[in-house]
Amino acid sequence: MRKCLKIKVMGKVQGVSYRATAQKHAQSLSIEGTIQNSDDGSVVIYACGPSEKLDKFIDLLYKGTPESTINDLLAEPFVNEKDFRGVFRIIGD
């Protein structure tokens, strides 16, 4: 079953290659969506794909990168009104 999630990752996740690593994982799992730094220091991810692949993606997000520190991860379903065009993009610098 396909589902969409809004995921907020809190901790040391900005400026430590976290977004690029998350993008690589999403692409390898055929997950589409976006990832973007937030003003509060967190990273916000919109991800859509098969349920089992999203579960694996969340596990990889928890793992992070050697430079990152994950304090918390919140995932909630959302109704996809966006057209991600089958890709996973990094938004912003």
Secondary structure, DSSP 8 states (H G I E B T S, - for coil): -EEEEEEEEEEE-SSSSHHHHHHHHHHHTT-EEEEEE-TTS-EEEEEEEEHHHHHHHHHHHHH--TT-EEEEEEEEE----S--TT-EEEE--
